């Protein structure tokens, strides 16, 4: 059985929605939880300690252990306070679940600089900050599990979400390199791209669909990726409503064209079907794998 007994998990944005669901599920498997949430609105404004406190109370009512942290992920100071809270309360940190997020949806034409910056600050830079604050501790213990949160908006695109999409695909780029650095220290880095009912999806998805997308159908996947039993590293999984599937960036088999003066735009256009055919596409492990494919 999957067990997180005696493990300590820091979960950002755990005051409600997916984050609260993750906190309750991981606690149910034995993890001690640092519930982080500044309690701001969907757009990132304001602050309220009640959401984090409520999650802590729910964990404790179920027989688990939890403490609250109200820091924002946008700064290293805030991220460092979260790690310090874990060490002060429980003496260790094993798991980081980057779940915090905001929305500033607008068509690109109407998007402001602040809309762009705030979303990237929370989703991308914020995730980096939290991992950075915990990294030395995890490396020193030679063990860690990091779960990033991506989105179909980043993987595939969605109107009005160029900021959100860029941040969420950026999380995959961050993961792809971090997995290489963490492996030597026993740290595994994976991601989920969840589809679930939350404050952030209530204004986007129809009510009929939201009713089928309970956050509790995402949390078991997060728990597996956060466990010692996790057998994968550097992967992203689409999750929602009971559906789970690996998502990968793949490269077509491609075409070897002569690297001489005959290599021109007309040659590219004439071979477009072969160049874009994904029939024999495969994922590549890292930059070296991608480079080797070209050089071969």
Secondary structure, 3 states (H helix, E strand, C coil): CCCCCCCEEEEECCCCHHHHHHHHHHHHCCCEEEEECCCCCCCCCCCCCHHHHHHHHHHHHCCCCEEEECCCCCCHHHHHHHHHHHHHHHCCCCEEECCCCCCCCCCCCCCCHHHHHHHHHHHHHHHHHHHHHHHHHHHHHCCEEEEEECCHHHHCCCCCCHHHHHHHHHHHHHHHHHHHHHHHHCEEEEEEEECCCCCCCCCCCCHHHHCCCCCHHHHHHHHHHCCCCCCCCCCEEEEECCEEEEECCEECCCCCCCCCCCCCHHHHHHCHHHHHCCCCCEECCCHHHHHHHHHC
